[in-house]
Amino acid sequence: MTKFLSSPLRNLAAGVVFMLVVSACATVAYMENGWRFGDALYMVVLTVYTVGFDEVRPINTPELRAVTIALIVTGCTGMIFLTGALIQLITASQLQQLFGFRRMQKEIDRLTDHVIICGYGRIGQMLARELQAGKCDFVVVERGDGRMNAARELGFLSVQGDATDEDVLQLAGIARARALATVLPDDAANVFITLSARSLNRELTIIARGEAASTEGKLIQAGADRVVLPTRIGAERMAELLLFQDVAKVLSGIKAGDLDRLGRDLRRLGLEIEVVAAATGSKSVGATIGELETAAAGAFLVVALERQNGEVLLQPAADIAIQAGDGVAIVGRPGRAKIVESVFARPAAN
């Protein structure tokens, strides 16, 4: 079957060449018997296509009859072969696609503990590459032809269809999957997919994308375990890059990439890192680090200190005093702003 499907173009080319040779030979043969080129070519076309019009000129000699008989046999045979090759060319790709779908579906049916990605847009494509790099089995569900073909060209297991359709999710093996990520740019579709997925698999971990912040609660209610808001993440990431420029100046012994990871790790623990300046006249000036941390009652910890002369102290001792203009890197929980301001800011003038 593979050999059969691999040669439609070759068969079509052979049929075209054969018909051109037969037509040329027959035209020359008629001209050798005194016919003009136009009459000879017209007779060849009538005969090859079996139209059945009257003969252009009488076929009244043995030579002409022999030429016509040969043309009928070879021409009709060639046309049958050419038509078959053309049909084969049209249907071969469809057959290959059908056999490919069946083979892919068998592979999907054998998967367990895999991830289903609903949507193969920009986020879906990045997610698929990350899962592939992590050697995690996954299935892409996508409705669009172009994106579906792109996924299959990369060798990704995929199901073409609307992810809001439960039958499509079942084809993707949702009953055996361990997680589903719905990353469509349509919040309503993501909510519906989350509802359907949760009803089909109660143990499934569902991560949903949301465009509007107001959608987060709806996705959670629909059954999502986690909601990702790309716009919020983008804003936080930009803020990181801006804020950590200041942190990097203080924590000069740590690479910027490590600072990014440190910030993310701290946020997972519910903590944040920032740099504040000890203003002249503030409570922090003249106080030791130990005294500041005690006064803050655990709201923050000092992890680094930069003097005005550029000297950086990492993990400074508790008895080191803060000087006016020092940059102080602190780690604390969200909501510490008032305490930090009361300690490091200049008191308001009366």
C-alpha positions as CSV (number, residue, x, y, z in Angstrom):
1,M,0.0,0.0,0.0
2,T,2.8,2.4,0.8
3,K,4.5,1.8,-2.6
4,F,1.1,2.3,-4.3
5,L,0.6,5.6,-2.5
6,S,4.1,6.8,-3.1
7,S,3.9,6.9,-7.0
8,P,0.8,8.9,-8.1
9,L,2.8,11.8,-9.5
10,R,5.1,9.4,-11.3
11,N,2.1,7.5,-12.8
12,L,0.5,10.8,-13.9
13,A,3.7,12.0,-15.5
14,A,4.2,8.6,-17.3
15,G,0.6,8.8,-18.6
16,V,1.0,12.4,-19.9
17,V,4.3,11.4,-21.7
18,F,2.7,8.3,-23.2
19,M,-0.2,10.3,-24.5
20,L,2.0,13.0,-26.0
21,V,4.1,10.4,-27.8
22,V,1.0,8.5,-29.1
23,S,-0.5,11.8,-30.3
24,A,2.7,13.0,-32.0
25,C,3.3,9.6,-33.7
26,A,-0.3,9.5,-34.9
27,T,-0.3,13.1,-36.2
28,V,3.0,12.4,-38.1
29,A,1.5,9.2,-39.6
30,Y,-1.6,11.0,-40.9
31,M,0.6,13.7,-42.4
32,E,2.7,11.1,-44.1
33,N,-0.5,10.0,-45.8
34,G,-1.0,13.5,-47.3
35,W,-3.1,15.1,-44.5
36,R,-2.5,18.7,-43.3
37,F,-1.3,19.2,-39.8
38,G,-4.5,20.7,-38.6
39,D,-6.6,17.9,-40.0
40,A,-4.2,15.3,-38.6
41,L,-4.2,16.7,-35.1
42,Y,-8.0,17.2,-35.1
43,M,-8.4,13.5,-36.1
44,V,-6.1,12.4,-33.3
45,V,-8.1,14.4,-30.7
46,L,-11.4,13.1,-31.9
47,T,-10.1,9.5,-31.7
48,V,-8.3,9.7,-28.4
49,Y,-11.3,11.3,-26.6
50,T,-13.8,9.1,-28.4
51,V,-16.0,12.0,-29.3
52,G,-17.5,10.3,-32.4
53,F,-17.7,13.2,-34.9
54,D,-17.5,12.5,-38.6
55,E,-14.1,11.8,-40.0
56,V,-12.2,14.9,-41.3
57,R,-11.1,13.0,-44.4
58,P,-12.0,9.5,-45.6
59,I,-10.1,6.6,-44.1
60,N,-9.9,4.6,-47.3
61,T,-6.4,3.2,-47.5
62,P,-4.9,0.2,-45.5
63,E,-2.2,2.5,-44.1
64,L,-4.8,5.0,-42.7
65,R,-6.9,2.2,-41.3
66,A,-3.8,0.7,-39.6
67,V,-2.9,4.1,-38.1
68,T,-6.4,4.7,-36.9
69,I,-6.7,1.2,-35.3
70,A,-3.3,1.7,-33.5
71,L,-4.4,5.2,-32.4
72,I,-7.7,3.9,-31.0
73,V,-6.0,1.0,-29.0
74,T,-3.1,3.0,-27.7
75,G,-5.0,6.2,-27.2
76,C,-7.9,4.7,-25.3
77,T,-5.5,2.7,-23.2
78,G,-3.4,5.7,-22.4
79,M,-6.5,7.8,-21.5
80,I,-7.7,5.1,-19.1
81,F,-4.2,5.0,-17.5
82,L,-4.0,8.8,-17.3
83,T,-7.5,9.1,-15.8
84,G,-6.6,6.4,-13.2
85,A,-3.4,8.2,-12.3
86,L,-5.2,11.5,-11.9
87,I,-7.8,9.9,-9.6
88,Q,-5.0,8.3,-7.7
89,L,-3.2,11.6,-7.2
90,I,-6.4,13.2,-5.9
91,T,-7.3,10.4,-3.5
92,A,-3.8,9.3,-2.4
93,S,-3.2,12.1,0.0
94,Q,-6.7,11.6,1.5
95,L,-5.9,7.9,2.0
96,Q,-2.6,8.7,3.6
97,Q,-4.3,11.1,5.9
98,L,-6.9,8.6,6.8
99,F,-4.4,5.9,7.6
100,G,-2.3,8.5,9.5
101,F,-5.3,9.4,11.6
102,R,-6.0,5.8,12.5
103,R,-2.4,5.2,13.5
104,M,-2.3,8.4,15.6
105,Q,-5.6,7.5,17.3
106,K,-4.2,4.1,18.3
107,E,-1.2,5.8,19.8
108,I,-3.5,8.2,21.7
109,D,-5.6,5.3,22.9
110,R,-2.5,3.8,24.5
111,L,-1.6,6.9,26.5
112,T,-2.2,7.2,30.2
113,D,-1.3,10.0,32.7
114,H,-0.9,12.4,29.7
115,V,-1.7,16.1,29.4
116,I,-4.4,17.5,27.0
117,I,-3.7,20.9,25.5
118,C,-6.9,22.6,24.2
119,G,-5.9,25.2,21.7
120,Y,-2.7,25.4,19.6
121,G,-2.2,29.2,19.4
122,R,0.8,31.0,20.7
123,I,0.5,29.8,24.3
124,G,-0.5,26.3,23.2
125,Q,2.6,26.0,21.0
126,M,4.9,27.2,23.7
127,L,3.3,24.8,26.2
128,A,3.7,21.9,23.8
129,R,7.4,22.6,23.3
130,E,7.9,22.8,27.0
131,L,6.1,19.5,27.6
132,Q,8.1,17.9,24.8
133,A,11.3,19.2,26.3
134,G,10.2,17.7,29.6
135,K,9.4,14.4,28.0
136,C,5.8,14.6,29.0
137,D,3.2,12.8,26.9
138,F,0.5,15.2,25.6
139,V,-2.3,15.5,23.0
140,V,-3.1,18.7,21.2
141,V,-6.8,19.5,20.5
142,E,-7.2,22.1,17.8
143,R,-10.1,23.0,15.5
144,G,-8.2,25.0,12.8
145,D,-6.7,23.2,9.8
146,G,-3.5,25.3,9.6
147,R,-2.6,24.9,13.3
148,M,-3.5,21.3,13.3
149,N,-1.2,20.6,10.3
150,A,1.6,22.6,12.1
151,A,1.2,20.4,15.2
152,R,1.3,17.2,13.1
153,E,4.3,18.3,11.1
154,L,6.2,18.5,14.5
155,G,5.0,14.9,15.3
156,F,2.7,15.9,18.1
157,L,-0.2,13.6,18.8
158,S,-3.4,15.6,18.0
159,V,-7.1,15.5,17.6
160,Q,-8.8,17.9,15.3
161,G,-12.1,19.2,16.5
162,D,-13.9,21.6,18.9
163,A,-12.6,21.1,22.4
164,T,-16.0,22.1,23.8
165,D,-17.3,18.9,22.3
166,E,-17.2,16.1,24.9
167,D,-16.7,13.5,22.1
168,V,-13.5,15.3,21.0
169,L,-12.2,15.3,24.6
170,Q,-12.9,11.6,24.8
171,L,-10.9,11.0,21.6
172,A,-8.0,12.8,23.3
173,G,-8.2,10.3,26.2
174,I,-9.5,12.5,28.9
175,A,-10.6,9.6,31.0
176,R,-7.0,8.5,31.3
177,A,-5.3,11.9,31.4
178,R,-3.8,13.4,34.5
179,A,-4.1,17.1,33.4
180,L,-5.8,19.4,30.9
181,A,-4.7,22.9,30.0
182,T,-7.3,25.0,28.1
183,V,-5.5,27.9,26.6
184,L,-8.0,29.3,24.1
185,P,-8.2,33.2,23.8
186,D,-12.0,32.9,24.4
187,D,-12.9,33.0,28.1
188,A,-16.4,31.6,27.5
189,A,-14.9,28.6,25.6
190,N,-12.4,28.0,28.4
191,V,-15.2,28.0,31.0
192,F,-17.3,25.5,28.9
193,I,-14.3,23.2,28.3
194,T,-13.5,23.3,32.0
195,L,-17.0,22.3,32.9
196,S,-17.0,19.5,30.3
197,A,-13.6,18.2,31.4
198,R,-14.5,18.2,35.1
199,S,-17.7,16.2,34.4
200,L,-15.7,13.6,32.4
201,N,-12.9,13.2,34.9
202,R,-13.3,14.2,38.5
203,E,-9.6,13.5,39.3
204,L,-8.3,15.6,36.4
205,T,-6.0,18.6,37.1
206,I,-7.3,21.5,35.1
207,I,-5.3,24.6,34.3
208,A,-7.3,27.3,32.5
209,R,-6.3,30.5,30.7
210,G,-8.2,33.7,31.4
211,E,-8.2,36.9,29.5
212,A,-10.2,39.1,31.8
213,A,-9.5,39.1,35.5
214,S,-13.2,38.7,36.2
215,T,-13.1,35.3,34.5
216,E,-10.8,33.8,37.2
217,G,-13.6,33.2,39.7
218,K,-15.9,31.7,37.0
219,L,-13.2,29.3,35.9
220,I,-12.6,28.2,39.5
221,Q,-16.3,27.6,40.0
222,A,-16.4,25.6,36.8
223,G,-13.8,23.3,38.1
224,A,-10.4,24.7,37.3
225,D,-7.6,24.0,39.8
226,R,-5.5,26.9,38.6
227,V,-6.2,29.9,36.5
228,V,-3.4,31.7,34.5
229,L,-4.0,35.3,33.4
230,P,-1.3,36.0,30.7
231,T,-1.8,39.8,30.9
232,R,-1.2,39.8,34.7
233,I,1.8,37.5,34.4
234,G,3.2,39.8,31.7
235,A,2.8,42.9,33.9
236,E,4.4,41.1,36.8
237,R,7.3,40.0,34.7
238,M,7.9,43.5,33.4
239,A,7.7,44.8,37.0
240,E,10.2,42.2,38.0
241,L,12.7,43.4,35.3
242,L,12.2,47.0,36.5
243,L,12.4,46.3,40.2
244,F,15.2,43.8,40.2
245,Q,17.4,46.3,38.5
246,D,17.6,48.0,41.8
247,V,17.9,44.8,43.7
248,A,20.8,43.7,41.5
249,K,22.7,46.8,42.5
250,V,22.5,45.8,46.1
251,L,22.8,42.0,45.7
252,S,25.7,42.4,43.3
253,G,27.0,38.9,44.2
254,I,23.9,37.3,42.7
255,K,23.3,37.1,38.9
256,A,20.2,38.8,37.5
257,G,18.8,35.4,36.3
258,D,19.2,34.0,39.8
259,L,17.4,37.1,41.1
260,D,14.5,36.4,38.8
261,R,14.3,32.8,40.1
262,L,14.7,34.0,43.7
263,G,11.8,36.4,43.2
264,R,9.6,33.7,41.8
265,D,10.5,31.2,44.6
266,L,9.8,33.8,47.2
267,R,6.4,34.6,45.8
268,R,5.5,30.9,45.9
269,L,6.2,31.1,49.6
270,G,4.1,34.3,49.9
271,L,7.1,36.5,50.2
272,E,8.6,39.5,48.2
273,I,11.9,41.1,47.9
274,E,12.5,44.8,47.4
275,V,15.1,47.6,48.0
276,V,14.2,50.6,50.1
277,A,16.3,53.7,50.8
278,A,16.9,54.8,54.4
279,A,15.8,58.4,54.3
280,T,17.5,61.0,56.4
281,G,15.6,61.5,59.7
282,S,13.8,58.2,59.4
283,K,13.5,55.7,62.3
284,S,15.9,53.4,60.5
285,V,18.9,55.8,60.5
286,G,21.1,54.9,63.5
287,A,19.2,51.8,64.4
288,T,20.8,48.4,64.0
289,I,19.4,45.7,61.7
290,G,18.4,43.6,64.7
291,E,16.5,46.5,66.2
292,L,14.7,47.2,62.9
293,E,13.7,43.5,62.5
294,T,12.4,43.4,66.1
295,A,10.4,46.6,65.7
296,A,8.9,45.2,62.5
297,A,7.6,42.2,64.4
298,G,8.5,39.8,61.5
299,A,7.1,42.0,58.8
300,F,10.5,41.9,57.0
301,L,14.1,40.7,57.2
302,V,17.1,42.5,56.0
303,V,19.2,40.4,53.5
304,A,21.6,42.9,52.1
305,L,22.9,46.5,52.6
306,E,24.5,48.9,50.2
307,R,26.4,51.9,51.7
308,Q,26.6,55.2,49.8
309,N,30.2,54.6,49.0
310,G,29.2,51.5,47.0
311,E,30.2,48.9,49.7
312,V,27.7,45.9,49.7
313,L,27.1,43.8,52.8
314,L,25.4,40.5,52.1
315,Q,23.6,38.9,55.1
316,P,24.7,41.8,57.4
317,A,25.1,41.1,61.1
318,A,22.3,42.2,63.4
319,D,24.5,44.7,65.2
320,I,25.3,46.7,62.0
321,A,23.7,50.2,62.1
322,I,21.8,51.7,59.2
323,Q,23.1,55.0,57.8
324,A,21.2,57.7,55.9
325,G,21.1,56.9,52.2
326,D,21.8,53.2,52.6
327,G,20.0,50.9,50.2
328,V,18.4,48.1,52.2
329,A,17.2,44.9,50.6
330,I,14.4,43.3,52.5
331,V,12.3,40.2,52.2
332,G,8.8,40.3,53.6
333,R,5.1,39.4,53.1
334,P,2.7,41.4,51.0
335,G,1.0,44.1,53.0
336,R,4.1,45.3,54.7
337,A,4.1,48.7,52.9
338,K,2.9,50.8,55.9
339,I,5.5,49.2,58.3
340,V,8.3,49.7,55.8
341,E,7.2,53.3,55.1
342,S,7.1,54.1,58.9
343,V,10.6,52.7,59.4
344,F,12.5,53.9,56.3
345,A,10.6,57.1,55.1
346,R,11.3,60.6,56.3
347,P,8.6,61.6,58.8
348,A,6.2,64.3,57.6
349,A,6.9,67.8,58.6
350,N,4.5,69.3,61.2
